[in-house]
């Protein structure tokens, strides 16, 4: 006899498992289906384990290059690359186990396998060989199958010489040279990680700046830092061909119209992602797909087929774990009849966890001007921060963009040691429609790095004290 569920969720990543837990909390009889450990790419191969890797090299870099400043002397400082990788995998395993327990705690059933839509009210569960092992009846289906690295014919990923972020996390030895194709957050983080450990790194980016979606001043500041580290950066560059040969990869690259040939031991393909829309039965039901992503109504996340919903990376950008989680909660609450304002896609923080870190929310200066705003710009360098001075992290700045007419916070951009922690203040201020005056008049603890936000706001209005 088939089991009957109120809600079935295909995919157990940050969108899927969060939606499942919220559905359980709201009293829905819920099941989450995933062939792998819960947590998706984020907890297994992305957000969490990469932050472990980055923390390792941050400590190594600090002691090796700045130890003297702190009175720390070491005549012999070395790395154990395999232990660095093992720590990352151990952390991933522990946190995914915790998620499995959370799902169970909230009385959500868990099925390990591949889910496929047989009809709008029935799901088939298959094993890794494609054999059907179970089928279930459902009232509502939420598709949260995520995304995978994008590939193109010119860059044939073989997962040995031309790799994705997954292989970059579990290499058995440190490569001598690495070429990173794509300078978004993933590409930049791995470039930083491997360069600190001694790999000769080259970044190839088709746009004019690294982190091209960030404010241009921030992008240029990061590029300057990376070049000081010895990272070779080629912007306005496209890869015409990548070919593995004799344990090397040969690349033909067009840089500003000039042809170049490069080679490296490993090449990391970090040019973006596409939604996992194949082999889950979408065509059979007529679920609408555009450009490898499922089309949904962003008020409810329902597809064109009533009762079938989709959330997270599979519905397109922004491809961020925290966005998937927010969409999952919103979707389940709408099914329950709880009506909140929709997810505010204009106020999504974006973070890059290299050092210095980069974080932003809202409009860049260029976008604000493009939209016709007359702007006030406030900046405060960490060079002028007492806390940054004390902890030896004086690189970077806070930049806040205000609407001159009403004082609205249009965007916030931070490059510096704890940028990814600090950005939440600006996101919260924007969600509450706070103004520049709100930031200036809110007393910030001293000494803290977050004082730089207050000082940047004050600078926009000619009231900064420390610059």
N, C-alpha and C positions, 0 to 999 in steps of 0.2 A: 504493500500500500504506500502511495506517495505521501511524503510529508507536505504539509501546507504551511506557508509562511505569509506574514503580512508584507514584509520587505526582504528582498534578496539583494545583496550587494556583490557585484562582480569586481573583485580587486580589493586587496587589503592594504593599500598604501595610506598615506596621510589623509587622503580624502575618504577612502573606503572604510578604514577601521574607525576613524573618528565618526563618520556617519553611522556606522553600526552601533557604536557605544551610545551615541545620542538617541538612536532609535530604541535601543534597549531601555534607556532611561525614561523614554516617553511611553513605554509600555507596549511597543510593537514586538510581535513575535518575529525575530530577525535572524538571518543567516548571512555570514560573509564567506565568500568563496575565493580562494587564491591557491595557486599551485605551489607557492613558496612560503617562506616565513612571512608573517604579517609585518607591516612597516614599509613595504614597497621598496622602490629604489632609494628613497630618502634614508630610511633606517638601515637598510642592508648594504647599499652601495653608493650612497650619496651624502646627504646633509650631515649625519652623525659621524660615520666612520671617517669622512674626509676632515672633519674638524679635529678628530683625534690626530690624524697625520699632521695637520697644520700646527697643532699645539706642540708636537714633538720638535718640529723644525724651528718654531718660534723660540723655544727654550734654548736649543742648540745655537741658533744665530745670536741670541742675546749674550750667552756666556762666551762664545767664541770671539765675537766682534766687539762686545761692549763690557766684557767682564772686568777689565781694568778700571773702568769708570766706577764700578761698584766695589772695588777692592777684592775682587775674586780672581785668583791666579790659578791657572791650570797649565802645566807643562805638557800634558798629554790629554787631548780631547778628541774623542773619536765617536763614530756612530755604529750601531748594530742595526743595519737596514732591515733584516728579517724580523728583529724584535719590534721595530717600529710598526711594520706591517701587522705582526701578530697582535699587538696592543689594539690596533684599530679593529681587527676582526673580532677580538674578544669583547670589546665594547659593543659592537654591533649585535653580537649574539645575545649578550645580556639584555640589551634594551628591547630587542624583538621578543625575547622570552617574556619580558614584563608586559608587552602589549598583548600577547596571547592570554596572559593572566587577567588583564583588564577586560578583554572581550568576554572571557568566561565569567568574571565577576558580575558583569552587566547582563548575564543570562542570554548572551548571543551565541547561537550555534556557529560552529566553525567547520567548514568542509575544505579539505585539501584536494585540489584538482582544477581542471580547466572548465569554466562555465560557458555554456553556449545557449543562446536564445532559441528555443524550439517554437515558441509562440509568445505572445505578450504576457501570458500567464503560466508559462512552463519553461523550466531550465533543465538542460541536460548537463551532467557532470561527467567529464572524461578524464582518463589518466594520461600519463605522458606519452603513451603509445596511441592515443586517440580512441581508446576503447571506452564505451559508455559504462560507468560504474554506478550511476544513480540518476534519478530525475526527480524534480521537486515542483510542486505547484506554488505559485506566488501571486499576490495581489499587485504589488509594485516592484519594479526592478530599477536599481540604481547602478549604472555602469561607471566604474572607476578604475579602468584598466591601465591608466597612465600613459606614458610615452617611452620611446626608446631613442638612442642616438640616431640622428639623421645621417644617411650615407648617400654618396653620389658616385657615379661611375669613375670619375677622375681620381677618387681616393678610395680604392678597394680595401675595405677593412678585412684583415685576415686574423685579427686578435692575437697575432704573434709579433709582427713587425709594425704593422699599422693597427693601432689599438684604440679602444674607447676608454672612457673614464673608468669602467669596471676593471679592465686589465691593468690600468695605470695604478690601481689601488693594491694590486696583489702580485706585482712583478717579483721574481725570485732574486733578482740582483739589480743594483743601481746602474742605470744606463749611462754610458759616457756622454752621449749626445741625445737630445730630445728636441724634436720640432713639434710645436703645438699649433695646430691649424684652428683658428678661431679664438678671439680675445674677449669673449664674454666671461661671465663669472667662473665657469668650470675651467676654461682654458687658462685664465689668469691664476687661479688658485693652484693648479698643478704646475704651472710655470714657476711660481714662487717656491712651492714645495721642493721640486727637484733641483732648482738652482741653488738653494741654500745647502743642499746635501752635496753639491759639487758637480752636478751634471751641467754640461754646456747646453744652454737652452736658447732656442730661437722661437719667437712668436710670429705667426703670419696672420694678418687681419685684413679683410677686404675693405673695411671702412677706414676713415682717416685717423681714427683714434682707437686705442685699446678701450675696453668697456664703453662701446660706442653709444649705449643708451644713457650713460651718465652725463652730468653737466661737464662741459668741455674743460673747464678749469680743473676739475677733479681728475678727469682722464689724463690730462697733460701732466699733472703733478705725479700721478702713479707711474706714468711712462718714464718720467725723469728719474724716479726712484729705482725702477726696474733696470734702467740703463746703467745706473750707478752700481747695481749689483752684478753687472756684466751680462744681463739678458739682452740678446740681439732682437730688435723689434722691427718688423717690416709691415708697414701699413699701406693702404691703397694697393694691396697685393692679393692676387688670386693664384691658387694652385691649378695648373693646367693638367698635370699628370703626377701621380705618385706610384712608384714601382718598386716593390721589394726585390732585392737582388744581392745574393751573397751575404746574407745577414745584415744588410744595410737597406735603407730606403732612399731611392734617388727621386728627387722632386724637380719638376720644371715649374718655375714660378714667374708670373708677370708682375713686376713691381713698378707702378707708375709708367707702364708701357715698355719697360726694359725687361728683357728676358734674363732670368738667372737660373742656375742649377745649384741645388743644395743636396746634401745627404746627411743622414743621421742613423744612429742605431735603432731608434724608435721614433715613430710619428704618432702623435695623439690627435685623433679626429674629434674636435670639439666645436662643430659648426652648427649645432642646434639639435632639436628633437622633433619627432613626428608621433602622432597619437597611435596607440595600439588599437586599431579599429578592425583588424583582419580576424577572420575565423571565430567570430563570436555571434554570428547569426544576424548581423545588422541588415544585410542585403535581403534576406528572406522576409523580414518584417517591413522593409522599406524605410528603415531609420535613416534620416537625412545626414549625409556626410559631406563636408566641404574641405578640400585641401588637407585630407588625412585627419580631420578632426570632426567630432560629432557636433551638429548644430543644435543648440538648445535655446529656450526662452530664459534669459538671465534673471527674470523675476522668480521663476520656480525651478529652473533647471530641467524642465520637462522637454523631451524631444517632440518631434512631430507626431509620434505615436503615443496616445494617451496612456498614462501609467508606466511609461518607460522614461527614466531620467538619466542624466549623465553629469558628472562633476570632475574637476581636477584637470590634469594635463591632457586628458583625452579630448577635452572640449577646446583646447587651444590656449594661447598666452593669456596672462602671464603664467609661465611654467614654474610655479613656486609652491612649496609644500604648505605654507601657511594659507595660501589662497585656496588650495584644494580642501583643507580642513574647514575653512570658513564656508565654502560652498556646500560641503557635506552637511554641516550643521543647519545651514539655511534651508537646504533642500528637504531634509527630514522634518524640520519644524513647519515648513509650508504644507507638507503632506498631512501633518497633524492638525493643521488649521491655525497654527501660531503665525501671525503676520508681523514681520518686522520690516524695516526699510531694507532694500536689496543691498548686496555686497557693494561697497563703494570702491570701484576699480580705480578711482582717481586718488585714492589714499592708501596705496599698497606699498609698504616698505620693501626696498630691495637691498640685499646685502652681499658683499664679496669679502671673503675671510682671509685674504692674503694679509701681509703686513707691509705698509699700513693698510688697515681695513678701510673699506669704502661702503657707505650706506646712504640711501637717499629716499625721499618720499615726495610725491607731487611733481610739479613742473620744474624743468631746467630753466635757466635764464633765457636761453634761446626760444624754448617753447612758450614761455610766458609772453615774451615780446611778439612772437608769431601770432599769439591769440589776441593781441591788441592791448595788453595791459601796459600801463605806465608803471614801472617798477621802482622800488627801493631795494638796494642790495646791502645786506649787512654781512661782514666777514670778521672772523676772529681767528688769528693763528695760534696754534698750540705752543708756538715759540714764546708767547706772552702769558701762558698759563703756569701758575705756580705749581699745580699738581703735576702737570706734564713735565716740568723742569725736574721735580723731585723724583719722578719715576723713570726719567731718561727717555721719554717718548714725546719729543718736541716737534716731530714732523707732522705736517698737515694743517687743516683748518676746518672751521665750520662756516658754511655759507647759507644764508637764509634769504629767500626772495619774497618780498611783500608787494601787495597791490598798494600803490601810493595813495589812492583815493580813500580806501576804507581800512587799510592796515591789515587786510586778510593775508594769512600765510599761504603763499602760492606754492612754495617748495622749500625743502631743506636738504642740504648736501654736506656730508661729512667725510673727510679723509683723515684717518688718524688711528691711534692705538685701539680705542674701544668704540669705534664708530658704530658698529653693529648693535651695541647695547644702548648707545645714546639716542639713536634715531627714533625710538619709541616715544620719547617726549614730544618730538615735533609731530609725529603721526597722531598722538592723542590730542595735542593742541589743535591740529587741523580738524579732527573729528568733532571737536567741541566749538568750532568756529571761533577760536581764540584769535587775538590780534597780536601785533608786535608789542603793544603796551602790556598785554597779558604776560608775555615772556619776560619783559623787562622788570615788571613789578613783582613777579613770583620770586621769592627769596630762594636762592640756590645755596646748598651747603658748601662751605669752604673748608679745605681745598678739595675740589672735585674737577674732573674733566668736563662735567656737564655745565659748569659755570660758563664755558665757552659759548653755549647756546644763548644764555642770557646776554653775554657780552656782544655776540654777533647781532642780536636783535637791537641792542642799545646802539651799536655802531651804525646801523641803518638810519637811526634817528638822531645821530650826532650826540649821543649820550654815553658812549663807551668810556669807562674809567681807566682801563688798563692798556689801552693802545691810543 
